[in-house]
Amino acid sequence: MAAIRPLATRDLAEVQRVIRVAFGTFLGVPDPEKFLGDLDYAAGRFGAEHVAAFVAEEDGVLLGSNFATRWGSVGFFGPLTTRPDRWNGGVGQQLVAAACDAFEEWGVSHAGLFTFADSAKHAWTYGKFGFYPRFLTAIMAAPAPHAAAAGANPAAGWRWTRYWGLPAGQRREAEAKARQLAEEIYPGLDLRDEIRTVLARNLGNTVLLWDGDSRLAGFAICHWGPASEAGAGCCYIKFGAVRPGSGAAERFAALLDACGELAAAVHMPTVLAGVNLAREEAYRIMLARGFRTRIQGVAMHRRNEPGYSRPGLFVIDDWR
């Protein structure tokens, strides 16, 4: 049996290599070592205040890794990868167990993962730990608008700002408002650690959509550039949400437009975003805004609970 331990700095290069080779091999790409290009799921998560990272090791050889992420009361794990020559050997299940132990230690009330929708093997394995396949999650892309980001839309009453451009004191205020908004979506949901990590590691920026002068209508945590989770030419919305209730659809459309303007401003031709199809209204608005599905997976939830993946909520995420 492999030994499971926390990921260390010395492991990072090999972890990144195994992630590329494992996904590339599973998907049948010609050169798995080059799969994912400059996209990096490990560097931005390792050592982050809200992420627990694990490796499996045997006789000094790294066999695989897993990352457990905490968004307040919500936890998810992945990417979970093992060396192809150790598939079906139980290493993956050991890494799932480590993530589940982290969820228990954190006391999260909702936990899940994203996996291949057509893989019965993955669904069966995760099912052993109490996760159930629910709705598909579509990873969608749309071209960014060609206009430069103006930062305002006076006719509609919206304006948006960048978290990174705010003074430190105003950043704390914005984080608090994002926390309050997330609480309206799901009790205990908290993206403040994710917002700070993107700033601290230069992975991108967070869009803050304002309704008037001071009321936060929505926010979107965006990645772009090398070593981020975006990939070449993409502005990737890792998480986005708007205040629920009356007018939420209009707020969501405005948030998508703001992300498109940001993408254009930082010279990213494509906006990439995931949406769980249980959030059917959000999915329809994304289609109307020109988003089209590139790939899709399935969200698996512990105890088959919906969490915040249900109709009436306008949230972007994909748990990869």
C-alpha positions as CSV (number, residue, x, y, z in Angstrom):
1,M,0.0,0.0,0.0
2,A,1.2,3.5,-0.9
3,A,2.0,6.0,1.8
4,I,-0.2,9.2,1.7
5,R,1.5,12.4,2.9
6,P,1.2,16.2,2.3
7,L,2.5,17.5,-1.0
8,A,5.9,19.2,-0.6
9,T,7.7,21.7,-2.7
10,R,10.1,19.1,-4.0
11,D,7.2,17.1,-5.4
12,L,5.6,19.8,-7.5
13,A,7.4,19.2,-10.8
14,E,6.6,15.5,-10.7
15,V,3.0,16.1,-9.6
16,Q,2.5,18.5,-12.6
17,R,4.1,15.8,-14.9
18,V,1.8,13.1,-13.6
19,I,-1.3,15.2,-14.0
20,R,-0.4,15.8,-17.7
21,V,0.5,12.2,-18.4
22,A,-2.5,10.8,-16.6
23,F,-5.1,13.0,-18.3
24,G,-3.4,12.8,-21.6
25,T,-3.2,9.0,-21.5
26,F,-6.9,8.6,-20.4
27,L,-8.0,10.9,-23.3
28,G,-5.7,9.2,-25.8
29,V,-3.7,12.2,-26.9
30,P,-0.6,11.5,-29.0
31,D,1.9,13.0,-26.6
32,P,0.6,12.9,-23.0
33,E,3.7,14.7,-21.7
34,K,2.6,17.8,-23.5
35,F,-1.1,17.7,-22.6
36,L,-2.6,20.8,-21.1
37,G,0.1,23.1,-22.4
38,D,0.7,26.0,-20.1
39,L,-2.4,25.2,-18.0
40,D,-1.5,24.3,-14.4
41,Y,-3.8,22.9,-11.8
42,A,-1.1,22.4,-9.2
43,A,1.0,25.6,-8.8
44,G,-1.9,27.9,-7.9
45,R,-3.3,25.5,-5.3
46,F,-0.3,24.1,-3.6
47,G,0.2,25.9,-0.3
48,A,-2.9,28.0,-0.6
49,E,-4.7,28.8,2.6
50,H,-7.8,26.9,1.6
51,V,-6.3,23.9,-0.1
52,A,-5.0,20.6,1.3
53,A,-2.7,18.8,-1.2
54,F,-1.7,15.1,-0.9
55,V,0.6,12.7,-2.7
56,A,0.9,9.0,-2.8
57,E,4.4,7.6,-2.5
58,E,6.0,4.1,-2.5
59,D,9.7,3.4,-2.1
60,G,10.5,7.1,-2.8
61,V,8.5,7.1,-6.1
62,L,5.6,9.5,-6.4
63,L,2.5,7.7,-7.7
64,G,-0.2,10.4,-7.7
65,S,-1.7,13.4,-6.1
66,N,-5.0,15.0,-5.0
67,F,-6.1,18.4,-4.0
68,A,-9.0,19.2,-1.5
69,T,-10.4,22.7,-1.7
70,R,-12.5,24.5,0.9
71,W,-14.9,27.3,0.0
72,G,-16.2,27.9,3.5
73,S,-18.9,25.2,4.1
74,V,-18.3,23.7,0.6
75,G,-15.5,21.3,-0.3
76,F,-14.5,19.6,-3.5
77,F,-11.5,17.5,-4.5
78,G,-9.4,17.3,-7.7
79,P,-7.6,17.0,-9.9
80,L,-7.0,13.4,-8.7
81,T,-4.4,11.7,-10.8
82,T,-2.2,8.6,-10.6
83,R,0.5,7.2,-12.8
84,P,-1.1,5.2,-15.6
85,D,1.1,2.2,-14.7
86,R,-0.6,2.2,-11.2
87,W,-4.2,2.5,-12.4
88,N,-6.6,0.0,-10.8
89,G,-4.1,-0.6,-7.9
90,G,-6.1,1.3,-5.2
91,V,-3.8,4.3,-5.0
92,G,-6.6,6.6,-6.3
93,Q,-9.0,5.4,-3.5
94,Q,-6.3,6.2,-0.9
95,L,-6.1,9.7,-2.3
96,V,-9.9,10.1,-2.2
97,A,-10.0,9.0,1.4
98,A,-7.4,11.6,2.3
99,A,-9.6,14.3,0.7
100,C,-12.6,13.1,2.5
101,D,-10.7,13.1,5.8
102,A,-9.9,16.8,5.1
103,F,-13.6,17.5,4.5
104,E,-14.5,16.0,7.9
105,E,-11.7,17.9,9.6
106,W,-13.0,21.2,8.1
107,G,-16.6,20.4,8.9
108,V,-17.9,21.2,5.4
109,S,-21.7,20.7,4.9
110,H,-21.5,20.1,1.2
111,A,-18.9,18.2,-0.8
112,G,-18.4,17.1,-4.4
113,L,-16.2,16.6,-7.4
114,F,-16.1,16.9,-11.2
115,T,-15.4,13.8,-13.2
116,F,-15.7,12.3,-16.7
117,A,-19.4,11.9,-17.5
118,D,-18.9,8.8,-19.6
119,S,-16.7,6.8,-17.1
120,A,-18.6,4.2,-15.2
121,K,-15.4,3.3,-13.4
122,H,-15.0,6.8,-12.0
123,A,-18.6,7.0,-10.9
124,W,-18.3,3.6,-9.2
125,T,-15.1,4.5,-7.4
126,Y,-16.4,7.8,-6.0
127,G,-19.7,6.2,-5.2
128,K,-17.9,4.0,-2.6
129,F,-17.2,7.2,-0.7
130,G,-20.8,8.5,-0.7
131,F,-20.7,10.6,-3.9
132,Y,-23.6,10.4,-6.3
133,P,-23.6,11.6,-10.0
134,R,-26.1,14.4,-10.5
135,F,-26.3,16.9,-13.3
136,L,-23.8,17.5,-16.1
137,T,-21.5,20.4,-15.9
138,A,-20.8,22.2,-19.2
139,I,-17.4,23.8,-19.7
140,M,-18.3,26.6,-22.1
141,A,-16.4,29.2,-24.2
142,A,-17.3,32.4,-25.9
143,P,-15.3,35.0,-27.8
144,A,-14.4,38.1,-25.7
145,P,-15.8,41.3,-27.1
146,H,-13.5,43.4,-29.2
147,A,-14.2,46.7,-27.3
148,A,-11.8,47.7,-24.6
149,A,-13.1,47.4,-21.0
150,A,-14.8,50.6,-20.1
151,G,-15.6,49.6,-16.5
152,A,-19.2,50.9,-16.6
153,N,-22.5,50.6,-18.3
154,P,-24.4,53.7,-17.2
155,A,-27.5,52.9,-19.3
156,A,-28.1,49.7,-17.3
157,G,-26.9,51.1,-14.0
158,W,-24.0,48.6,-13.7
159,R,-20.4,49.3,-13.2
160,W,-17.5,46.9,-12.5
161,T,-14.2,47.2,-10.9
162,R,-11.1,45.0,-10.4
163,Y,-10.3,43.7,-7.0
164,W,-6.6,44.0,-7.7
165,G,-7.0,47.7,-8.4
166,L,-8.5,48.5,-5.0
167,P,-6.5,49.9,-2.0
168,A,-6.0,47.3,0.7
169,G,-8.8,48.6,2.9
170,Q,-11.3,48.6,0.1
171,R,-10.2,45.0,-0.8
172,R,-11.3,43.9,2.7
173,E,-14.6,45.6,2.3
174,A,-15.1,43.9,-1.1
175,E,-14.2,40.5,0.4
176,A,-16.8,41.0,3.1
177,K,-19.5,41.9,0.6
178,A,-18.6,38.9,-1.5
179,R,-18.9,36.7,1.6
180,Q,-22.3,38.1,2.3
181,L,-23.5,37.5,-1.3
182,A,-22.2,33.9,-1.2
183,E,-24.0,33.3,2.0
184,E,-27.3,34.1,0.2
185,I,-26.5,31.4,-2.3
186,Y,-25.6,28.7,0.1
187,P,-25.1,28.9,3.9
188,G,-21.4,29.1,4.8
189,L,-20.2,29.4,1.2
190,D,-17.1,31.6,1.3
191,L,-14.8,32.6,-1.6
192,R,-12.5,35.0,0.2
193,D,-9.5,32.7,0.3
194,E,-9.9,32.0,-3.4
195,I,-10.0,35.8,-4.2
196,R,-6.9,36.4,-2.1
197,T,-5.0,33.5,-3.7
198,V,-5.6,34.8,-7.2
199,L,-4.1,38.2,-6.2
200,A,-1.2,36.8,-4.2
201,R,-0.1,34.4,-6.9
202,N,-0.7,36.7,-9.9
203,L,-3.1,34.2,-11.5
204,G,-5.6,36.8,-12.7
205,N,-8.1,39.1,-11.0
206,T,-11.6,39.3,-9.6
207,V,-14.4,41.2,-11.3
208,L,-16.7,43.1,-8.9
209,L,-20.1,44.1,-10.3
210,W,-21.8,46.9,-8.6
211,D,-25.4,47.9,-8.5
212,G,-25.1,51.6,-7.9
213,D,-22.3,53.0,-5.8
214,S,-21.8,50.4,-3.1
215,R,-24.1,47.4,-3.4
216,L,-22.3,44.3,-4.7
217,A,-24.4,42.7,-7.5
218,G,-22.0,39.9,-8.3
219,F,-18.3,38.8,-8.6
220,A,-16.2,36.6,-10.7
221,I,-12.8,35.1,-9.9
222,C,-10.9,35.0,-13.2
223,H,-7.6,33.3,-14.2
224,W,-5.4,33.9,-17.2
225,G,-1.8,33.6,-18.2
226,P,0.9,30.9,-17.7
227,A,0.7,28.8,-14.5
228,S,-2.9,29.6,-14.0
229,E,-5.9,27.2,-14.6
230,A,-6.9,29.1,-17.8
231,G,-4.7,27.8,-20.5
232,A,-3.5,29.7,-23.5
233,G,-5.6,32.5,-24.8
234,C,-8.4,32.1,-22.2
235,C,-9.9,34.2,-19.4
236,Y,-11.2,31.4,-17.2
237,I,-14.0,32.1,-14.7
238,K,-13.2,29.8,-11.8
239,F,-16.1,31.0,-9.8
240,G,-18.8,33.6,-10.5
241,A,-22.1,34.4,-8.9
242,V,-24.7,37.2,-8.6
243,R,-27.0,38.1,-5.8
244,P,-30.1,35.8,-5.9
245,G,-33.7,37.1,-6.1
246,S,-35.5,39.5,-8.3
247,G,-33.3,40.8,-11.1
248,A,-30.7,38.0,-10.8
249,A,-30.9,37.1,-14.5
250,E,-30.1,40.7,-15.5
251,R,-27.2,40.8,-13.0
252,F,-25.9,37.5,-14.4
253,A,-25.9,38.8,-17.9
254,A,-24.1,42.0,-16.8
255,L,-21.5,39.9,-15.0
256,L,-20.8,37.8,-18.1
257,D,-20.4,41.0,-20.1
258,A,-18.0,42.4,-17.5
259,C,-15.9,39.3,-17.7
260,G,-15.9,39.6,-21.5
261,E,-14.7,43.2,-21.2
262,L,-11.9,42.1,-18.8
263,A,-10.8,39.4,-21.1
264,A,-10.6,41.8,-24.0
265,A,-8.6,44.3,-21.8
266,V,-6.0,41.7,-20.9
267,H,-5.8,40.4,-24.5
268,M,-7.5,37.1,-23.9
269,P,-9.6,36.2,-27.0
270,T,-11.8,33.6,-25.2
271,V,-13.9,33.5,-22.0
272,L,-14.1,30.0,-20.5
273,A,-16.6,29.1,-17.8
274,G,-18.3,26.1,-16.4
275,V,-22.0,25.9,-15.3
276,N,-23.9,23.0,-13.8
277,L,-26.9,22.3,-15.9
278,A,-29.1,22.1,-12.8
279,R,-28.8,25.9,-12.9
280,E,-30.9,25.9,-16.0
281,E,-31.6,29.6,-16.2
282,A,-27.9,30.4,-16.0
283,Y,-27.1,27.9,-18.7
284,R,-29.7,29.5,-21.0
285,I,-28.3,33.0,-20.5
286,M,-24.8,31.7,-21.3
287,L,-26.1,30.2,-24.5
288,A,-27.8,33.4,-25.4
289,R,-24.5,35.3,-24.8
290,G,-22.7,33.1,-27.3
291,F,-21.2,30.5,-25.0
292,R,-20.9,27.0,-26.5
293,T,-19.9,23.8,-24.7
294,R,-16.4,22.5,-25.3
295,I,-16.4,19.6,-22.9
296,Q,-18.8,18.3,-20.3
297,G,-18.4,16.3,-17.1
298,V,-20.7,15.3,-14.3
299,A,-20.8,16.8,-10.8
300,M,-20.9,14.2,-8.1
301,H,-22.3,15.3,-4.7
302,R,-21.9,13.6,-1.3
303,R,-25.2,12.2,0.0
304,N,-26.8,13.3,-3.3
305,E,-27.5,16.7,-2.0
306,P,-28.1,19.6,-4.5
307,G,-26.1,22.2,-2.6
308,Y,-26.2,25.4,-4.7
309,S,-26.6,23.5,-8.0
310,R,-30.3,24.0,-8.5
311,P,-32.7,26.2,-10.5
312,G,-32.9,29.9,-9.7
313,L,-29.3,30.3,-8.8
314,F,-26.8,32.0,-11.2
315,V,-23.4,30.6,-10.4
316,I,-20.4,29.7,-12.5
317,D,-18.0,26.9,-11.4
318,D,-16.9,23.5,-12.5
319,W,-14.9,21.9,-9.6
320,R,-12.1,20.7,-11.8
